[in-house]
Amino acid sequence: ISGTGMNPLELMANDQLTDYEAKNLNVDTKLPYEDSEFDVVTCVVSIDYLIKPIEVLREVNRVLKPGGQVIISQSNRCFPSKAIQMWLNMNDRQHLELINGYLKYAGFDPAAVRAFDITAKVPGQSYNDPMFIVTAVKK
């Protein structure tokens, strides 16, 4: 399992990873991996911080094997000072539609994009913290 992220200390402490590279994808969108290297790529609650999300997702498409899957998780929680302004002005459905557009323009199969609401429902609580997954498949 390979990891790419901005915080080298977090990456170093993650015992799930076999290798990692600390990198700011807002500065350089190129992923440090070979073409068709992975079966699955995840982006965990970070898509809202990317200033060039389509370019990054094109890189994800490049490093995925044919038929490989990207899994993007997102919620409506974020660091407002780090998220792109457009994201802050959208609701959950609009976030999902935006991610769908990103994936389409990054070359993923539009017929294979799926969105899932995985919000935990807590009995007796009226407030839930929304959480969503969007998946797509490389053509």
ZIVEN-V44737 format. One record per backbone hydrogen bond with DSSP energy under -1.0 kcal/mol. CO is the residue of the C=O (numbers start at 1). NH is the residue of the N-H. Records with the same first field share a line. If there is no record, write none. Layout:
# ZIVEN-V44737
CO: NH + NH
This chain:
# ZIVEN-V44737
1: 18 + 19
3: 21
5: 23
7: 11
8: 12
9: 13
13: 15
14: 17
19: 3
21: 5
24: 27 + 28
31: 33
38: 65
39: 69
41: 71
43: 73
46: 49
48: 84
52: 56
53: 57
54: 58
55: 59
56: 60
57: 61
58: 62
59: 63
60: 64
62: 36
63: 37 + 38
65: 68
68: 138
69: 41
70: 136
71: 43
72: 134
73: 45
74: 132
79: 82 + 83
84: 88
85: 89
87: 90
91: 95
92: 96
93: 97
94: 98
95: 99
96: 100
97: 101
98: 102
99: 103
100: 104
101: 105
102: 106
103: 108
104: 107
109: 112
114: 135
116: 133
122: 125
131: 118
132: 74
133: 116
134: 72
135: 114
136: 70
137: 109
138: 67
